[in-house]
Amino acid sequence: MTAQSGATEKALESIAALSGRSHREALALLPDLQRHGAQTVEAWLTAARRLLEYDIDAGGAFVQGTREAERISETVMPWTAQALRFLQWPAATAAIDGFRARATGHFTAPGRFLVDPQYKRALLVYQGEKLKMITYWCEVCGIRAYTPGPCVCCQADTELDLRDPDDIR
Ligand SMILES: [Zn+2]
């Protein structure tokens, strides 16, 4: 057995109680996460637990997607923060169905990759085989947003609208 802090141990127990599969994947991810420091490990475990509690599939997708996000971006926190946005949105089922988010971004220096924040349209999901961008559309105003929530203009509920990244207006 590896030595883990009490907090980590406890968080892993909570995850195990929610999903055996996510627990196994989280254990496998731990060495990679630990390279980013104890704070990142704690934040990630908390996000995984909260997402699993919110929706077992969303949490599972988050845990599953972490390895790729970490490999591509060499960071974990932007991905974690992005995933948590789903918790603020009460009708996330459609997004959760397609919640295979991919980290997108750009190199800021050799070997240094920065994940684009979501307002730069970074959150992509697979819908079937196709990569789609998560957007939110206000019918009333014809305004597109990239984060969930009420319309910036009329405050009406926006609808999830998965768009082809090449076809965004
Ligand atoms: Zn509106």
Backbone and ligand atoms as CSV (ligand in chain L), in Angstrom:
chain,resi,resn,atom,element,x,y,z
A,1,MET,N,N,0.849,-1.211,0.000
A,1,MET,CA,C,0.000,0.000,0.000
A,1,MET,C,C,0.873,1.246,0.000
A,2,THR,N,N,0.453,2.234,-0.766
A,2,THR,CA,C,1.177,3.494,-0.771
A,2,THR,C,C,0.657,4.367,0.364
A,3,ALA,N,N,1.530,5.184,0.865
A,3,ALA,CA,C,1.138,6.088,1.948
A,3,ALA,C,C,0.408,7.297,1.370
A,4,GLN,N,N,-0.803,7.504,1.806
A,4,GLN,CA,C,-1.551,8.670,1.342
A,4,GLN,C,C,-2.048,9.447,2.547
A,5,SER,N,N,-2.234,10.732,2.340
A,5,SER,CA,C,-2.685,11.561,3.451
A,5,SER,C,C,-4.098,11.155,3.836
A,6,GLY,N,N,-4.484,11.490,5.035
A,6,GLY,CA,C,-5.817,11.153,5.527
A,6,GLY,C,C,-6.915,11.715,4.647
A,7,ALA,N,N,-6.723,12.956,4.181
A,7,ALA,CA,C,-7.735,13.609,3.339
A,7,ALA,C,C,-7.910,12.869,2.022
A,8,THR,N,N,-6.778,12.480,1.444
A,8,THR,CA,C,-6.825,11.750,0.168
A,8,THR,C,C,-7.522,10.410,0.360
A,9,GLU,N,N,-7.145,9.733,1.427
A,9,GLU,CA,C,-7.742,8.435,1.768
A,9,GLU,C,C,-9.256,8.550,1.883
A,10,LYS,N,N,-9.686,9.587,2.579
A,10,LYS,CA,C,-11.114,9.794,2.821
A,10,LYS,C,C,-11.862,10.091,1.524
A,11,ALA,N,N,-11.257,10.962,0.711
A,11,ALA,CA,C,-11.881,11.318,-0.563
A,11,ALA,C,C,-12.007,10.085,-1.460
A,12,LEU,N,N,-10.970,9.256,-1.460
A,12,LEU,CA,C,-11.007,8.031,-2.270
A,12,LEU,C,C,-12.090,7.076,-1.780
A,13,GLU,N,N,-12.278,7.026,-0.462
A,13,GLU,CA,C,-13.338,6.184,0.094
A,13,GLU,C,C,-14.711,6.658,-0.372
A,14,SER,N,N,-14.907,7.994,-0.377
A,14,SER,CA,C,-16.190,8.546,-0.835
A,14,SER,C,C,-16.425,8.187,-2.292
A,15,ILE,N,N,-15.378,8.277,-3.105
A,15,ILE,CA,C,-15.496,7.954,-4.527
A,15,ILE,C,C,-15.795,6.465,-4.701
A,16,ALA,N,N,-15.137,5.636,-3.901
A,16,ALA,CA,C,-15.367,4.181,-3.979
A,16,ALA,C,C,-16.816,3.845,-3.669
A,17,ALA,N,N,-17.395,4.577,-2.716
A,17,ALA,CA,C,-18.785,4.325,-2.334
A,17,ALA,C,C,-19.745,4.693,-3.466
A,18,LEU,N,N,-19.322,5.637,-4.327
A,18,LEU,CA,C,-20.187,6.103,-5.422
A,18,LEU,C,C,-19.995,5.246,-6.675
A,19,SER,N,N,-18.764,4.929,-6.986
A,19,SER,CA,C,-18.483,4.191,-8.218
A,19,SER,C,C,-17.172,3.419,-8.098
A,20,GLY,N,N,-17.269,2.104,-8.175
A,20,GLY,CA,C,-16.074,1.268,-8.100
A,20,GLY,C,C,-15.134,1.528,-9.259
A,21,ARG,N,N,-15.729,1.742,-10.424
A,21,ARG,CA,C,-14.923,1.974,-11.617
A,21,ARG,C,C,-14.136,3.286,-11.519
A,22,SER,N,N,-14.839,4.361,-11.115
A,22,SER,CA,C,-14.156,5.651,-10.970
A,22,SER,C,C,-13.082,5.577,-9.898
A,23,HIS,N,N,-13.357,4.788,-8.854
A,23,HIS,CA,C,-12.375,4.625,-7.782
A,23,HIS,C,C,-11.101,3.973,-8.320
A,24,ARG,N,N,-11.265,2.926,-9.117
A,24,ARG,CA,C,-10.090,2.254,-9.707
A,24,ARG,C,C,-9.324,3.220,-10.607
A,25,GLU,N,N,-10.068,3.988,-11.410
A,25,GLU,CA,C,-9.410,4.920,-12.326
A,25,GLU,C,C,-8.717,6.048,-11.560
A,26,ALA,N,N,-9.361,6.504,-10.485
A,26,ALA,CA,C,-8.761,7.559,-9.670
A,26,ALA,C,C,-7.452,7.077,-9.045
A,27,LEU,N,N,-7.464,5.829,-8.570
A,27,LEU,CA,C,-6.238,5.264,-7.983
A,27,LEU,C,C,-5.115,5.217,-9.015
A,28,ALA,N,N,-5.468,4.852,-10.241
A,28,ALA,CA,C,-4.469,4.771,-11.302
A,28,ALA,C,C,-3.943,6.156,-11.679
A,29,LEU,N,N,-4.802,7.166,-11.529
A,29,LEU,CA,C,-4.426,8.534,-11.896
A,29,LEU,C,C,-3.579,9.226,-10.832
A,30,LEU,N,N,-3.689,8.742,-9.601
A,30,LEU,CA,C,-3.071,9.449,-8.467
A,30,LEU,C,C,-1.597,9.819,-8.673
A,31,PRO,N,N,-0.765,8.878,-9.129
A,31,PRO,CA,C,0.652,9.255,-9.289
A,31,PRO,C,C,0.839,10.446,-10.229
A,32,ASP,N,N,0.049,10.483,-11.316
A,32,ASP,CA,C,0.125,11.620,-12.245
A,32,ASP,C,C,-0.362,12.903,-11.581
A,33,LEU,N,N,-1.465,12.792,-10.851
A,33,LEU,CA,C,-2.029,13.977,-10.196
A,33,LEU,C,C,-1.079,14.516,-9.135
A,34,GLN,N,N,-0.402,13.585,-8.449
A,34,GLN,CA,C,0.481,13.999,-7.347
A,34,GLN,C,C,1.663,14.822,-7.839
A,35,ARG,N,N,2.011,14.660,-9.117
A,35,ARG,CA,C,3.075,15.487,-9.680
A,35,ARG,C,C,2.688,16.961,-9.683
A,36,HIS,N,N,1.400,17.233,-9.629
A,36,HIS,CA,C,0.926,18.623,-9.656
A,36,HIS,C,C,0.755,19.213,-8.263
A,37,GLY,N,N,1.048,18.414,-7.239
A,37,GLY,CA,C,0.998,18.933,-5.877
A,37,GLY,C,C,-0.255,18.504,-5.129
A,38,ALA,N,N,-0.152,18.573,-3.815
A,38,ALA,CA,C,-1.211,18.076,-2.929
A,38,ALA,C,C,-2.518,18.845,-3.118
A,39,GLN,N,N,-2.396,20.162,-3.383
A,39,GLN,CA,C,-3.602,20.988,-3.538
A,39,GLN,C,C,-4.408,20.551,-4.752
A,40,THR,N,N,-3.690,20.243,-5.836
A,40,THR,CA,C,-4.352,19.797,-7.055
A,40,THR,C,C,-5.024,18.449,-6.834
A,41,VAL,N,N,-4.332,17.549,-6.139
A,41,VAL,CA,C,-4.911,16.233,-5.841
A,41,VAL,C,C,-6.212,16.414,-5.083
A,42,GLU,N,N,-6.178,17.282,-4.069
A,42,GLU,CA,C,-7.350,17.489,-3.226
A,42,GLU,C,C,-8.502,18.089,-4.033
A,43,ALA,N,N,-8.180,19.112,-4.850
A,43,ALA,CA,C,-9.211,19.764,-5.659
A,43,ALA,C,C,-9.807,18.779,-6.660
A,44,TRP,N,N,-8.949,17.976,-7.256
A,44,TRP,CA,C,-9.429,17.017,-8.247
A,44,TRP,C,C,-10.337,15.973,-7.603
A,45,LEU,N,N,-9.928,15.449,-6.447
A,45,LEU,CA,C,-10.730,14.429,-5.761
A,45,LEU,C,C,-12.082,14.996,-5.343
A,46,THR,N,N,-12.069,16.256,-4.882
A,46,THR,CA,C,-13.321,16.898,-4.489
A,46,THR,C,C,-14.240,17.053,-5.698
A,47,ALA,N,N,-13.658,17.486,-6.835
A,47,ALA,CA,C,-14.453,17.659,-8.061
A,47,ALA,C,C,-15.032,16.324,-8.510
A,48,ALA,N,N,-14.200,15.274,-8.471
A,48,ALA,CA,C,-14.667,13.946,-8.891
A,48,ALA,C,C,-15.824,13.484,-8.009
A,49,ARG,N,N,-15.686,13.680,-6.711
A,49,ARG,CA,C,-16.746,13.253,-5.785
A,49,ARG,C,C,-18.036,14.032,-6.042
A,50,ARG,N,N,-17.885,15.365,-6.180
A,50,ARG,CA,C,-19.080,16.201,-6.376
A,50,ARG,C,C,-19.783,15.868,-7.686
A,51,LEU,N,N,-19.006,15.646,-8.727
A,51,LEU,CA,C,-19.614,15.310,-10.023
A,51,LEU,C,C,-20.284,13.939,-9.976
A,52,LEU,N,N,-19.655,12.989,-9.295
A,52,LEU,CA,C,-20.256,11.649,-9.168
A,52,LEU,C,C,-21.556,11.720,-8.367
A,53,GLU,N,N,-21.561,12.547,-7.336
A,53,GLU,CA,C,-22.775,12.719,-6.529
A,53,GLU,C,C,-23.876,13.363,-7.361
A,54,TYR,N,N,-23.476,14.313,-8.194
A,54,TYR,CA,C,-24.432,15.055,-9.022
A,54,TYR,C,C,-25.012,14.152,-10.096
A,55,ASP,N,N,-24.133,13.439,-10.772
A,55,ASP,CA,C,-24.569,12.542,-11.845
A,55,ASP,C,C,-23.458,11.519,-12.058
A,56,ILE,N,N,-23.792,10.263,-11.887
A,56,ILE,CA,C,-22.779,9.212,-11.889
A,56,ILE,C,C,-22.049,9.155,-13.237
A,57,ASP,N,N,-22.772,9.409,-14.327
A,57,ASP,CA,C,-22.145,9.367,-15.654
A,57,ASP,C,C,-21.233,10.559,-15.881
A,58,ALA,N,N,-21.676,11.719,-15.421
A,58,ALA,CA,C,-20.847,12.923,-15.571
A,58,ALA,C,C,-19.548,12.759,-14.788
A,59,GLY,N,N,-19.679,12.258,-13.567
A,59,GLY,CA,C,-18.489,12.036,-12.741
A,59,GLY,C,C,-17.560,11.018,-13.376
A,60,GLY,N,N,-18.151,9.953,-13.903
A,60,GLY,CA,C,-17.357,8.919,-14.554
A,60,GLY,C,C,-16.615,9.465,-15.760
A,61,ALA,N,N,-17.307,10.300,-16.541
A,61,ALA,CA,C,-16.689,10.894,-17.726
A,61,ALA,C,C,-15.558,11.839,-17.332
A,62,PHE,N,N,-15.761,12.553,-16.253
A,62,PHE,CA,C,-14.729,13.474,-15.759
A,62,PHE,C,C,-13.467,12.706,-15.363
A,63,VAL,N,N,-13.678,11.648,-14.573
A,63,VAL,CA,C,-12.534,10.851,-14.125
A,63,VAL,C,C,-11.819,10.246,-15.327
A,64,GLN,N,N,-12.615,9.707,-16.246
A,64,GLN,CA,C,-12.066,9.072,-17.439
A,64,GLN,C,C,-11.309,10.068,-18.323
A,65,GLY,N,N,-11.846,11.278,-18.426
A,65,GLY,CA,C,-11.243,12.271,-19.309
A,65,GLY,C,C,-9.992,12.915,-18.751
A,66,THR,N,N,-9.762,12.719,-17.460
A,66,THR,CA,C,-8.650,13.419,-16.811
A,66,THR,C,C,-7.290,13.032,-17.368
A,67,ARG,N,N,-7.113,11.745,-17.683
A,67,ARG,CA,C,-5.800,11.324,-18.147
A,67,ARG,C,C,-5.421,12.055,-19.438
A,68,GLU,N,N,-6.390,12.133,-20.345
A,68,GLU,CA,C,-6.105,12.800,-21.607
A,68,GLU,C,C,-5.882,14.306,-21.392
A,69,ALA,N,N,-6.717,14.891,-20.556
A,69,ALA,CA,C,-6.562,16.323,-20.272
A,69,ALA,C,C,-5.185,16.606,-19.681
A,70,GLU,N,N,-4.765,15.733,-18.775
A,70,GLU,CA,C,-3.473,15.914,-18.109
A,70,GLU,C,C,-2.338,15.726,-19.108
A,71,ARG,N,N,-2.492,14.739,-19.987
A,71,ARG,CA,C,-1.444,14.424,-20.954
A,71,ARG,C,C,-1.292,15.567,-21.969
A,72,ILE,N,N,-2.435,16.088,-22.435
A,72,ILE,CA,C,-2.390,17.135,-23.449
A,72,ILE,C,C,-1.907,18.451,-22.858
A,73,SER,N,N,-2.442,18.803,-21.707
A,73,SER,CA,C,-2.247,20.165,-21.211
A,73,SER,C,C,-1.171,20.273,-20.143
A,74,GLU,N,N,-0.773,19.138,-19.570
A,74,GLU,CA,C,0.169,19.143,-18.462
A,74,GLU,C,C,-0.348,19.926,-17.264
A,75,THR,N,N,-1.640,20.224,-17.282
A,75,THR,CA,C,-2.245,20.842,-16.110
A,75,THR,C,C,-3.542,20.116,-15.811
A,76,VAL,N,N,-4.024,20.281,-14.615
A,76,VAL,CA,C,-5.241,19.590,-14.207
A,76,VAL,C,C,-6.303,20.570,-13.752
A,77,MET,N,N,-5.867,21.696,-13.157
A,77,MET,CA,C,-6.822,22.613,-12.546
A,77,MET,C,C,-7.820,23.240,-13.518
A,78,PRO,N,N,-7.395,23.687,-14.720
A,78,PRO,CA,C,-8.398,24.275,-15.623
A,78,PRO,C,C,-9.484,23.270,-16.000
A,79,TRP,N,N,-9.061,22.051,-16.227
A,79,TRP,CA,C,-10.003,20.979,-16.559
A,79,TRP,C,C,-10.964,20.746,-15.404
A,80,THR,N,N,-10.423,20.742,-14.192
A,80,THR,CA,C,-11.240,20.515,-13.005
A,80,THR,C,C,-12.264,21.634,-12.832
A,81,ALA,N,N,-11.805,22.874,-13.004
A,81,ALA,CA,C,-12.699,24.021,-12.848
A,81,ALA,C,C,-13.794,23.994,-13.908
A,82,GLN,N,N,-13.398,23.628,-15.123
A,82,GLN,CA,C,-14.359,23.583,-16.216
A,82,GLN,C,C,-15.448,22.534,-15.944
A,83,ALA,N,N,-15.003,21.373,-15.496
A,83,ALA,CA,C,-15.953,20.290,-15.244
A,83,ALA,C,C,-16.952,20.685,-14.163
A,84,LEU,N,N,-16.483,21.441,-13.176
A,84,LEU,CA,C,-17.353,21.825,-12.066
A,84,LEU,C,C,-18.458,22.783,-12.495
A,85,ARG,N,N,-18.271,23.430,-13.631
A,85,ARG,CA,C,-19.315,24.344,-14.113
A,85,ARG,C,C,-20.628,23.603,-14.319
A,86,PHE,N,N,-20.550,22.318,-14.608
A,86,PHE,CA,C,-21.769,21.540,-14.823
A,86,PHE,C,C,-22.635,21.499,-13.574
A,87,LEU,N,N,-22.000,21.623,-12.423
A,87,LEU,CA,C,-22.753,21.583,-11.170
A,87,LEU,C,C,-23.657,22.802,-11.017
A,88,GLN,N,N,-23.290,23.891,-11.722
A,88,GLN,CA,C,-24.060,25.130,-11.562
A,88,GLN,C,C,-25.264,25.151,-12.504
A,89,TRP,N,N,-25.388,24.148,-13.285
A,89,TRP,CA,C,-26.412,24.134,-14.306
A,89,TRP,C,C,-27.386,23.008,-14.013
A,90,PRO,N,N,-28.626,23.326,-13.664
A,90,PRO,CA,C,-29.546,22.307,-13.169
A,90,PRO,C,C,-30.042,21.313,-14.220
A,91,ALA,N,N,-30.011,21.649,-15.497
A,91,ALA,CA,C,-30.563,20.738,-16.515
A,91,ALA,C,C,-29.475,20.263,-17.455
A,92,ALA,N,N,-28.494,19.600,-16.897
A,92,ALA,CA,C,-27.279,19.308,-17.658
A,92,ALA,C,C,-27.318,17.957,-18.379
A,93,THR,N,N,-28.455,17.294,-18.362
A,93,THR,CA,C,-28.505,15.915,-18.869
A,93,THR,C,C,-27.928,15.777,-20.278
A,94,ALA,N,N,-28.343,16.677,-21.178
A,94,ALA,CA,C,-27.894,16.572,-22.564
A,94,ALA,C,C,-26.386,16.738,-22.669
A,95,ALA,N,N,-25.870,17.666,-21.914
A,95,ALA,CA,C,-24.425,17.883,-21.938
A,95,ALA,C,C,-23.695,16.703,-21.319
A,96,ILE,N,N,-24.275,16.174,-20.238
A,96,ILE,CA,C,-23.643,15.055,-19.555
A,96,ILE,C,C,-23.610,13.833,-20.463
A,97,ASP,N,N,-24.664,13.649,-21.254
A,97,ASP,CA,C,-24.685,12.540,-22.215
A,97,ASP,C,C,-23.476,12.603,-23.131
A,98,GLY,N,N,-23.117,13.802,-23.520
A,98,GLY,CA,C,-21.999,13.955,-24.438
A,98,GLY,C,C,-20.748,14.447,-23.750
A,99,PHE,N,N,-20.689,14.261,-22.453
A,99,PHE,CA,C,-19.605,14.865,-21.684
A,99,PHE,C,C,-18.317,14.075,-21.840
A,100,ARG,N,N,-17.698,14.281,-22.978
A,100,ARG,CA,C,-16.360,13.747,-23.194
A,100,ARG,C,C,-15.524,14.960,-23.574
A,101,ALA,N,N,-15.377,15.804,-22.594
A,101,ALA,CA,C,-14.721,17.081,-22.879
A,101,ALA,C,C,-13.255,16.867,-23.218
A,102,ARG,N,N,-12.764,17.658,-24.117
A,102,ARG,CA,C,-11.363,17.588,-24.466
A,102,ARG,C,C,-10.717,18.921,-24.132
A,103,ALA,N,N,-9.521,18.835,-23.603
A,103,ALA,CA,C,-8.795,20.064,-23.322
A,103,ALA,C,C,-8.277,20.618,-24.638
A,104,THR,N,N,-8.556,21.887,-24.882
A,104,THR,CA,C,-7.982,22.540,-26.051
A,104,THR,C,C,-7.175,23.726,-25.558
A,105,GLY,N,N,-6.247,24.142,-26.350
A,105,GLY,CA,C,-5.438,25.262,-25.907
A,105,GLY,C,C,-4.279,25.470,-26.847
A,106,HIS,N,N,-3.237,26.073,-26.351
A,106,HIS,CA,C,-2.101,26.383,-27.223
A,106,HIS,C,C,-0.813,26.384,-26.400
A,107,PHE,N,N,0.276,26.232,-27.092
A,107,PHE,CA,C,1.569,26.272,-26.421
A,107,PHE,C,C,1.977,27.725,-26.161
A,108,THR,N,N,2.365,28.016,-24.941
A,108,THR,CA,C,2.837,29.356,-24.601
A,108,THR,C,C,4.359,29.385,-24.616
A,109,ALA,N,N,4.952,28.228,-24.522
A,109,ALA,CA,C,6.407,28.067,-24.602
A,109,ALA,C,C,6.626,26.602,-24.935
A,110,PRO,N,N,7.835,26.249,-25.413
A,110,PRO,CA,C,8.062,24.836,-25.705
A,110,PRO,C,C,7.743,23.971,-24.490
A,111,GLY,N,N,6.872,23.007,-24.670
A,111,GLY,CA,C,6.530,22.104,-23.573
A,111,GLY,C,C,5.542,22.672,-22.584
A,112,ARG,N,N,5.087,23.888,-22.837
A,112,ARG,CA,C,4.159,24.522,-21.885
A,112,ARG,C,C,2.839,24.777,-22.616
A,113,PHE,N,N,1.829,24.053,-22.227
A,113,PHE,CA,C,0.543,24.123,-22.914
A,113,PHE,C,C,-0.479,24.749,-21.990
A,114,LEU,N,N,-1.176,25.761,-22.489
A,114,LEU,CA,C,-2.175,26.445,-21.666
A,114,LEU,C,C,-3.560,26.048,-22.160
A,115,VAL,N,N,-4.416,25.589,-21.236
A,115,VAL,CA,C,-5.787,25.250,-21.614
A,115,VAL,C,C,-6.572,26.533,-21.800
A,116,ASP,N,N,-7.247,26.633,-22.926
A,116,ASP,CA,C,-8.051,27.841,-23.156
A,116,ASP,C,C,-9.205,27.883,-22.168
A,117,PRO,N,N,-9.459,29.067,-21.626
A,117,PRO,CA,C,-10.632,29.177,-20.768
A,117,PRO,C,C,-11.906,28.995,-21.596
A,118,GLN,N,N,-12.973,28.663,-20.918
A,118,GLN,CA,C,-14.182,28.278,-21.638
A,118,GLN,C,C,-14.747,29.421,-22.476
A,119,TYR,N,N,-14.513,30.660,-22.086
A,119,TYR,CA,C,-15.084,31.749,-22.882
A,119,TYR,C,C,-14.442,31.839,-24.258
A,120,LYS,N,N,-13.322,31.138,-24.423
A,120,LYS,CA,C,-12.742,31.042,-25.761
A,120,LYS,C,C,-13.253,29.808,-26.486
A,121,ARG,N,N,-14.379,29.303,-26.053
A,121,ARG,CA,C,-15.019,28.171,-26.728
A,121,ARG,C,C,-14.189,26.896,-26.620
A,122,ALA,N,N,-13.657,26.628,-25.444
A,122,ALA,CA,C,-12.746,25.498,-25.328
A,122,ALA,C,C,-13.441,24.165,-25.108
A,123,LEU,N,N,-14.689,24.192,-24.662
A,123,LEU,CA,C,-15.280,22.930,-24.226
A,123,LEU,C,C,-15.929,22.196,-25.398
A,124,LEU,N,N,-15.332,21.061,-25.734
A,124,LEU,CA,C,-15.808,20.261,-26.851
A,124,LEU,C,C,-16.295,18.914,-26.337
A,125,VAL,N,N,-17.297,18.387,-26.974
A,125,VAL,CA,C,-17.803,17.073,-26.594
A,125,VAL,C,C,-17.967,16.229,-27.848
A,126,TYR,N,N,-17.986,14.934,-27.639
A,126,TYR,CA,C,-18.308,14.049,-28.744
A,126,TYR,C,C,-19.807,13.816,-28.771
A,127,GLN,N,N,-20.417,14.030,-29.951
A,127,GLN,CA,C,-21.799,13.635,-30.159
A,127,GLN,C,C,-21.722,12.524,-31.203
A,128,GLY,N,N,-21.858,11.300,-30.757
A,128,GLY,CA,C,-21.557,10.187,-31.639
A,128,GLY,C,C,-20.075,10.246,-31.973
A,129,GLU,N,N,-19.763,10.289,-33.250
A,129,GLU,CA,C,-18.369,10.318,-33.698
A,129,GLU,C,C,-17.871,11.741,-33.860
A,130,LYS,N,N,-18.798,12.699,-33.855
A,130,LYS,CA,C,-18.438,14.076,-34.208
A,130,LYS,C,C,-18.061,14.909,-32.992
A,131,LEU,N,N,-17.028,15.693,-33.169
A,131,LEU,CA,C,-16.614,16.613,-32.112
A,131,LEU,C,C,-17.457,17.873,-32.215
A,132,LYS,N,N,-18.109,18.227,-31.137
A,132,LYS,CA,C,-18.986,19.393,-31.138
A,132,LYS,C,C,-18.572,20.362,-30.043
A,133,MET,N,N,-18.910,21.608,-30.263
A,133,MET,CA,C,-18.641,22.625,-29.267
A,133,MET,C,C,-19.907,22.874,-28.444
A,134,ILE,N,N,-19.725,22.974,-27.148
A,134,ILE,CA,C,-20.875,23.245,-26.285
A,134,ILE,C,C,-21.208,24.731,-26.343
A,135,THR,N,N,-22.396,25.054,-26.788
A,135,THR,CA,C,-22.838,26.441,-26.756
A,135,THR,C,C,-24.247,26.480,-26.169
A,136,TYR,N,N,-24.673,27.666,-25.819
A,136,TYR,CA,C,-25.994,27.868,-25.246
A,136,TYR,C,C,-26.662,28.984,-26.033
A,137,TRP,N,N,-27.877,28.725,-26.485
A,137,TRP,CA,C,-28.538,29.604,-27.435
A,137,TRP,C,C,-29.781,30.212,-26.802
A,138,CYS,N,N,-29.926,31.528,-26.969
A,138,CYS,CA,C,-31.162,32.190,-26.539
A,138,CYS,C,C,-32.049,32.382,-27.755
A,139,GLU,N,N,-33.204,31.707,-27.748
A,139,GLU,CA,C,-34.186,31.790,-28.839
A,139,GLU,C,C,-34.679,33.219,-29.015
A,140,VAL,N,N,-34.907,33.877,-27.903
A,140,VAL,CA,C,-35.530,35.199,-27.914
A,140,VAL,C,C,-34.612,36.221,-28.580
A,141,CYS,N,N,-33.351,36.235,-28.168
A,141,CYS,CA,C,-32.427,37.274,-28.627
A,141,CYS,C,C,-31.525,36.810,-29.769
A,142,GLY,N,N,-31.480,35.509,-30.017
A,142,GLY,CA,C,-30.543,35.017,-31.020
A,142,GLY,C,C,-29.107,35.228,-30.582
A,143,ILE,N,N,-28.849,35.070,-29.285
A,143,ILE,CA,C,-27.501,35.254,-28.748
A,143,ILE,C,C,-26.931,33.898,-28.332
A,144,ARG,N,N,-25.657,33.677,-28.712
A,144,ARG,CA,C,-24.991,32.441,-28.345
A,144,ARG,C,C,-24.018,32.712,-27.191
A,145,ALA,N,N,-24.022,31.798,-26.243
A,145,ALA,CA,C,-23.075,31.906,-25.124
A,145,ALA,C,C,-22.295,30.602,-25.016
A,146,TYR,N,N,-21.205,30.636,-24.285
A,146,TYR,CA,C,-20.339,29.461,-24.167
A,146,TYR,C,C,-20.276,28.937,-22.750
A,147,THR,N,N,-21.057,29.563,-21.898
A,147,THR,CA,C,-21.182,29.060,-20.534
A,147,THR,C,C,-22.672,28.941,-20.217
A,148,PRO,N,N,-23.036,27.948,-19.383
A,148,PRO,CA,C,-24.449,27.788,-19.054
A,148,PRO,C,C,-24.962,28.936,-18.212
A,149,GLY,N,N,-26.273,29.134,-18.228
A,149,GLY,CA,C,-26.854,30.178,-17.391
A,149,GLY,C,C,-27.865,30.979,-18.173
A,150,PRO,N,N,-28.496,31.957,-17.516
A,150,PRO,CA,C,-29.497,32.768,-18.204
A,150,PRO,C,C,-28.867,33.641,-19.285
A,151,CYS,N,N,-29.680,34.021,-20.268
A,151,CYS,CA,C,-29.225,34.894,-21.353
A,151,CYS,C,C,-28.715,36.217,-20.780
A,152,VAL,N,N,-27.580,36.669,-21.295
A,152,VAL,CA,C,-27.002,37.923,-20.802
A,152,VAL,C,C,-27.918,39.098,-21.112
A,153,CYS,N,N,-28.771,38.932,-22.131
A,153,CYS,CA,C,-29.621,40.034,-22.566
A,153,CYS,C,C,-30.977,40.013,-21.861
A,154,CYS,N,N,-31.745,38.931,-22.069
A,154,CYS,CA,C,-33.133,38.924,-21.557
A,154,CYS,C,C,-33.307,38.066,-20.313
A,155,GLN,N,N,-32.254,37.394,-19.884
A,155,GLN,CA,C,-32.286,36.551,-18.676
A,155,GLN,C,C,-33.133,35.295,-18.834
A,156,ALA,N,N,-33.627,35.028,-20.052
A,156,ALA,CA,C,-34.378,33.787,-20.264
A,156,ALA,C,C,-33.402,32.603,-20.208
A,157,ASP,N,N,-33.948,31.403,-19.997
A,157,ASP,CA,C,-33.103,30.211,-20.006
A,157,ASP,C,C,-32.530,29.996,-21.404
A,158,THR,N,N,-31.240,29.699,-21.455
A,158,THR,CA,C,-30.640,29.373,-22.747
A,158,THR,C,C,-30.704,27.862,-22.939
A,159,GLU,N,N,-30.717,27.455,-24.204
A,159,GLU,CA,C,-30.777,26.030,-24.506
A,159,GLU,C,C,-29.441,25.520,-24.983
A,160,LEU,N,N,-29.105,24.314,-24.510
A,160,LEU,CA,C,-27.873,23.686,-24.981
A,160,LEU,C,C,-27.945,23.505,-26.487
A,161,ASP,N,N,-26.897,23.906,-27.178
A,161,ASP,CA,C,-26.858,23.800,-28.636
A,161,ASP,C,C,-25.455,23.322,-29.024
A,162,LEU,N,N,-25.342,22.045,-29.332
A,162,LEU,CA,C,-24.036,21.498,-29.720
A,162,LEU,C,C,-23.776,21.860,-31.174
A,163,ARG,N,N,-22.690,22.569,-31.428
A,163,ARG,CA,C,-22.420,23.086,-32.764
A,163,ARG,C,C,-21.131,22.494,-33.321
A,164,ASP,N,N,-21.115,22.402,-34.637
A,164,ASP,CA,C,-19.883,22.064,-35.313
A,164,ASP,C,C,-18.904,23.223,-35.081
A,165,PRO,N,N,-17.685,22.964,-34.609
A,165,PRO,CA,C,-16.746,24.056,-34.317
A,165,PRO,C,C,-16.470,24.961,-35.525
A,166,ASP,N,N,-16.647,24.409,-36.726
A,166,ASP,CA,C,-16.423,25.230,-37.926
A,166,ASP,C,C,-17.652,26.023,-38.322
A,167,ASP,N,N,-18.734,25.841,-37.606
A,167,ASP,CA,C,-19.983,26.483,-37.986
A,167,ASP,C,C,-20.579,27.229,-36.793
A,168,ILE,N,N,-19.799,28.152,-36.285
A,168,ILE,CA,C,-20.251,28.939,-35.134
A,168,ILE,C,C,-20.509,30.359,-35.592
A,169,ARG,N,N,-21.716,30.821,-35.341
A,169,ARG,CA,C,-21.975,32.231,-35.603
A,169,ARG,C,C,-22.292,32.929,-34.293
L,1,ZN,ZN,ZN,-32.109,36.481,-24.537
